[in-house]
Amino acid sequence: MATDNKTQTAAPEITAGADGETGAGTERADDGTASDAEESASESLSLDIIFEILRNRRRQLVLEFIREQEGTVTIGELAEHIAAIENDTSVRQLNAQQRKRVYIGLYQCHLPKMDDVDVIEFNQSRGRISPGEHIEPLYEYLDVANGDTDEDDEPPFERKHGAGFVAFTAAFFLAQMSGAYVLASAFVLLFVVATLAVVSPRF
């Protein structure tokens, strides 16, 4: 009986990838583009989110307390601190109802909202709060809102006359809103004269 001398080619080896999918010995290149995009998208908060967090006084107090403590705090400590401020008393003089009211508000509303955008890390089961990866930008906005900016960064002339300019602007718009257009025009003339008198010695 004649034998078949034809040679058979071996089938390519099929290997399983790390994710369980099989491929014909090929390896999918991962250039990290998708992960880089996700990381860059999560690096910063939008202004809408920042203002949403900061528009509530309790959330501002949460940020201030975490920064003062420089680390992880408990929700009990935080609730007592905020309750004392809101009730204009000391922590030792707080009653149970005052503590409970703030505690519930923090636990159910404010802390989860801040945790969702990674401003804080809130462990609900343990009642612990620590700074999140997006907390630093909110500190900066909070400082501006509280007027805690470094005045040394501002030139002496602007620091000296800035308050006067703000007061003039407020008076001008109040005059316009009240219909006193003549008075508003007088404010403009007065401002021009005062500006020339102040600025001219500097040149």
Rosetta blueprint (number, residue, H / E / L):
1 M L
2 A L
3 T L
4 D L
5 N L
6 K L
7 T L
8 Q L
9 T L
10 A L
11 A L
12 P L
13 E L
14 I L
15 T E
16 A E
17 G L
18 A L
19 D L
20 G L
21 E L
22 T E
23 G E
24 A L
25 G L
26 T L
27 E L
28 R L
29 A L
30 D L
31 D L
32 G L
33 T H
34 A H
35 S H
36 D H
37 A H
38 E H
39 E H
40 S H
41 A H
42 S L
43 E L
44 S L
45 L L
46 S L
47 L H
48 D H
49 I H
50 I H
51 F H
52 E H
53 I H
54 L H
55 R L
56 N L
57 R H
58 R H
59 R H
60 Q H
61 L H
62 V H
63 L H
64 E H
65 F H
66 I H
67 R H
68 E H
69 Q H
70 E L
71 G L
72 T L
73 V E
74 T E
75 I H
76 G H
77 E H
78 L H
79 A H
80 E H
81 H H
82 I H
83 A H
84 A H
85 I H
86 E H
87 N L
88 D L
89 T L
90 S L
91 V H
92 R H
93 Q H
94 L L
95 N L
96 A H
97 Q H
98 Q H
99 R H
100 K H
101 R H
102 V H
103 Y H
104 I H
105 G H
106 L H
107 Y H
108 Q H
109 C H
110 H H
111 L H
112 P H
113 K H
114 M H
115 D H
116 D H
117 V L
118 D L
119 V L
120 I E
121 E E
122 F E
123 N E
124 Q L
125 S L
126 R L
127 G L
128 R E
129 I E
130 S E
131 P E
132 G L
133 E L
134 H L
135 I H
136 E H
137 P H
138 L H
139 Y H
140 E H
141 Y H
142 L H
143 D H
144 V H
145 A H
146 N L
147 G L
148 D L
149 T L
150 D L
151 E H
152 D H
153 D H
154 E L
155 P L
156 P H
157 F H
158 E H
159 R H
160 K H
161 H H
162 G H
163 A H
164 G H
165 F H
166 V H
167 A H
168 F H
169 T H
170 A H
171 A H
172 F H
173 F H
174 L H
175 A H
176 Q H
177 M H
178 S L
179 G L
180 A L
181 Y H
182 V H
183 L H
184 A H
185 S H
186 A H
187 F H
188 V H
189 L H
190 L H
191 F H
192 V H
193 V H
194 A H
195 T H
196 L H
197 A H
198 V H
199 V H
200 S H
201 P H
202 R H
203 F L
